Amino acid sequence: MEHIELAGLEFHHIEAGSIFIGENKGGWIYASQRPKHEVRCPDFYITKTPLNLEQLSSILGTDLAPGDDTTWNSERLAAIINILNEQITEISSELSSEYQWEIRCPTQSEWVHAKNLDKIIVECKAKEILADAVSSNYRGAMMDG
């Protein structure tokens, strides 16, 4: 499938591939970006842009004030992901059974892979939440390290 529509959101297919993230440069300024390493990404789906206020309001079934779209917290994110996962369960019979379907934030490697393929639109000053936890370097990064 080239794309999947769910709760008014369009998720676009990204083919599996590998990318290199991190740096091998010396110096303390690059310490948090070492070491450079290859990450293999499976096939996945991603939205072209971060969710906007209208999409958030629609998914949550409430009217959010214009200032609310910058107020991301774990409760709001968990609610959105739960709602979308419930909806994907409802349409799972229409989806390929060879995959386990799950809605979550993309990892850093998935985000970079989609960006390199020009499948996402990167906006200035936009807030994007990735699935990877914050880590001081790639030697112990939780997902891609």
C-alpha positions as a Markdown table, in Angstrom:
| # | Residue | x | y | z |
|---|---|---|---|---|
| 1 | Met | 0.0 | 0.0 | 0.0 |
| 2 | Glu | 1.3 | 3.4 | -0.9 |
| 3 | His | -0.5 | 5.2 | 1.9 |
| 4 | Ile | -2.9 | 4.5 | 4.7 |
| 5 | Glu | -5.6 | 6.9 | 5.9 |
| 6 | Leu | -6.5 | 6.8 | 9.6 |
| 7 | Ala | -8.5 | 9.4 | 11.6 |
| 8 | Gly | -8.1 | 11.9 | 8.8 |
| 9 | Leu | -4.3 | 11.5 | 8.7 |
| 10 | Glu | -2.5 | 10.2 | 5.7 |
| 11 | Phe | 0.5 | 7.9 | 6.5 |
| 12 | His | 2.9 | 7.4 | 3.6 |
| 13 | His | 4.9 | 4.2 | 2.9 |
| 14 | Ile | 8.7 | 4.4 | 3.4 |
| 15 | Glu | 10.6 | 1.5 | 2.0 |
| 16 | Ala | 13.2 | -0.3 | 4.1 |
| 17 | Gly | 16.8 | 1.1 | 3.9 |
| 18 | Ser | 19.8 | 1.9 | 5.9 |
| 19 | Ile | 21.3 | 5.2 | 6.9 |
| 20 | Phe | 24.3 | 6.5 | 8.9 |
| 21 | Ile | 23.7 | 8.7 | 11.9 |
| 22 | Gly | 26.2 | 10.3 | 14.3 |
| 23 | Glu | 29.7 | 11.7 | 13.8 |
| 24 | Asn | 33.3 | 10.4 | 14.0 |
| 25 | Lys | 34.8 | 13.9 | 14.4 |
| 26 | Gly | 37.0 | 14.5 | 17.4 |
| 27 | Gly | 36.6 | 17.2 | 19.9 |
| 28 | Trp | 34.3 | 17.7 | 22.8 |
| 29 | Ile | 31.7 | 19.6 | 20.7 |
| 30 | Tyr | 30.9 | 16.3 | 18.8 |
| 31 | Ala | 31.0 | 14.0 | 21.9 |
| 32 | Ser | 27.2 | 13.7 | 22.0 |
| 33 | Gln | 27.1 | 12.7 | 18.3 |
| 34 | Arg | 29.6 | 9.8 | 18.4 |
| 35 | Pro | 30.1 | 7.2 | 17.1 |
| 36 | Lys | 28.8 | 7.3 | 13.5 |
| 37 | His | 26.9 | 4.1 | 12.9 |
| 38 | Glu | 24.6 | 2.4 | 10.4 |
| 39 | Val | 21.0 | 1.9 | 11.3 |
| 40 | Arg | 18.7 | -0.4 | 9.2 |
| 41 | Cys | 15.1 | 0.8 | 9.0 |
| 42 | Pro | 12.3 | -1.6 | 8.2 |
| 43 | Asp | 9.3 | -0.6 | 6.0 |
| 44 | Phe | 7.2 | 1.9 | 7.9 |
| 45 | Tyr | 4.6 | 4.6 | 7.4 |
| 46 | Ile | 4.9 | 8.3 | 8.4 |
| 47 | Thr | 2.8 | 11.5 | 8.0 |
| 48 | Lys | 4.3 | 14.1 | 5.7 |
| 49 | Thr | 4.1 | 16.8 | 8.4 |
| 50 | Pro | 3.8 | 17.0 | 12.2 |
| 51 | Leu | 0.3 | 17.1 | 13.4 |
| 52 | Asn | -1.3 | 20.5 | 13.4 |
| 53 | Leu | -3.9 | 22.0 | 15.7 |
| 54 | Glu | -6.9 | 21.1 | 13.5 |
| 55 | Gln | -5.7 | 17.4 | 13.3 |
| 56 | Leu | -5.1 | 17.2 | 17.1 |
| 57 | Ser | -8.6 | 18.7 | 17.8 |
| 58 | Ser | -10.2 | 16.2 | 15.4 |
| 59 | Ile | -8.4 | 13.2 | 16.9 |
| 60 | Leu | -9.1 | 14.2 | 20.5 |
| 61 | Gly | -12.7 | 15.2 | 19.7 |
| 62 | Thr | -12.2 | 18.6 | 21.4 |
| 63 | Asp | -11.6 | 22.2 | 20.4 |
| 64 | Leu | -8.0 | 23.2 | 21.3 |
| 65 | Ala | -7.1 | 26.8 | 21.7 |
| 66 | Pro | -4.4 | 28.2 | 19.3 |
| 67 | Gly | -1.8 | 28.2 | 22.0 |
| 68 | Asp | -2.5 | 24.5 | 22.9 |
| 69 | Asp | -0.6 | 23.1 | 19.9 |
| 70 | Thr | 2.7 | 23.8 | 21.6 |
| 71 | Thr | 1.6 | 22.2 | 24.9 |
| 72 | Trp | 2.7 | 18.6 | 24.3 |
| 73 | Asn | 2.8 | 16.4 | 27.3 |
| 74 | Ser | 3.0 | 12.7 | 27.9 |
| 75 | Glu | -0.8 | 12.4 | 28.7 |
| 76 | Arg | -1.8 | 14.1 | 25.4 |
| 77 | Leu | 0.6 | 12.1 | 23.4 |
| 78 | Ala | -0.5 | 8.8 | 25.0 |
| 79 | Ala | -4.2 | 9.7 | 24.4 |
| 80 | Ile | -3.5 | 10.4 | 20.7 |
| 81 | Ile | -1.5 | 7.2 | 20.2 |
| 82 | Asn | -4.2 | 5.1 | 22.0 |
| 83 | Ile | -7.0 | 6.5 | 19.9 |
| 84 | Leu | -5.0 | 5.9 | 16.7 |
| 85 | Asn | -4.0 | 2.3 | 17.8 |
| 86 | Glu | -7.7 | 1.6 | 18.5 |
| 87 | Gln | -8.6 | 2.8 | 15.0 |
| 88 | Ile | -5.8 | 0.8 | 13.3 |
| 89 | Thr | -7.1 | -2.3 | 15.2 |
| 90 | Glu | -10.5 | -1.8 | 13.7 |
| 91 | Ile | -9.2 | -1.7 | 10.1 |
| 92 | Ser | -6.5 | -4.4 | 10.6 |
| 93 | Ser | -8.4 | -6.8 | 8.4 |
| 94 | Glu | -7.8 | -4.4 | 5.4 |
| 95 | Leu | -4.0 | -4.3 | 6.1 |
| 96 | Ser | -1.3 | -6.8 | 5.3 |
| 97 | Ser | -1.2 | -9.6 | 7.8 |
| 98 | Glu | 2.6 | -10.0 | 7.4 |
| 99 | Tyr | 3.2 | -7.0 | 9.7 |
| 100 | Gln | 2.4 | -6.1 | 13.3 |
| 101 | Trp | 0.7 | -2.7 | 13.0 |
| 102 | Glu | 1.4 | -0.1 | 15.7 |
| 103 | Ile | 1.1 | 3.7 | 15.9 |
| 104 | Arg | 4.0 | 5.4 | 17.6 |
| 105 | Cys | 6.4 | 8.3 | 17.1 |
| 106 | Pro | 9.2 | 7.7 | 14.6 |
| 107 | Thr | 12.7 | 7.0 | 15.8 |
| 108 | Gln | 15.5 | 9.3 | 14.9 |
| 109 | Ser | 16.7 | 6.9 | 12.2 |
| 110 | Glu | 13.2 | 6.5 | 10.7 |
| 111 | Trp | 12.8 | 10.3 | 10.6 |
| 112 | Val | 16.2 | 10.9 | 9.0 |
| 113 | His | 15.5 | 8.0 | 6.5 |
| 114 | Ala | 12.1 | 9.5 | 5.5 |
| 115 | Lys | 13.7 | 13.0 | 5.2 |
| 116 | Asn | 16.5 | 11.7 | 3.0 |
| 117 | Leu | 13.9 | 10.2 | 0.7 |
| 118 | Asp | 12.0 | 13.5 | 0.6 |
| 119 | Lys | 8.9 | 11.8 | 2.1 |
| 120 | Ile | 8.4 | 14.3 | 4.9 |
| 121 | Ile | 8.2 | 18.1 | 4.9 |
| 122 | Val | 10.5 | 19.7 | 7.5 |
| 123 | Glu | 9.2 | 23.0 | 8.7 |
| 124 | Cys | 11.2 | 25.6 | 10.6 |
| 125 | Lys | 10.3 | 26.0 | 14.3 |
| 126 | Ala | 8.1 | 22.9 | 14.3 |
| 127 | Lys | 8.1 | 20.6 | 17.3 |
| 128 | Glu | 8.5 | 17.0 | 16.4 |
| 129 | Ile | 8.5 | 14.2 | 19.0 |
| 130 | Leu | 10.6 | 11.1 | 18.3 |
| 131 | Ala | 10.4 | 7.7 | 19.9 |
| 132 | Asp | 14.0 | 7.6 | 21.0 |
| 133 | Ala | 14.7 | 8.7 | 24.5 |
| 134 | Val | 17.2 | 11.5 | 25.1 |
| 135 | Ser | 20.7 | 10.1 | 25.4 |
| 136 | Ser | 24.1 | 11.8 | 25.9 |
| 137 | Asn | 25.7 | 9.8 | 23.0 |
| 138 | Tyr | 25.1 | 6.9 | 20.6 |
| 139 | Arg | 27.1 | 4.4 | 22.7 |
| 140 | Gly | 24.1 | 3.9 | 24.9 |
| 141 | Ala | 21.2 | 5.4 | 22.9 |
| 142 | Met | 18.0 | 3.5 | 23.8 |
| 143 | Met | 16.7 | 2.6 | 20.3 |
| 144 | Asp | 19.4 | 3.3 | 17.7 |
| 145 | Gly | 22.6 | 2.9 | 19.7 |
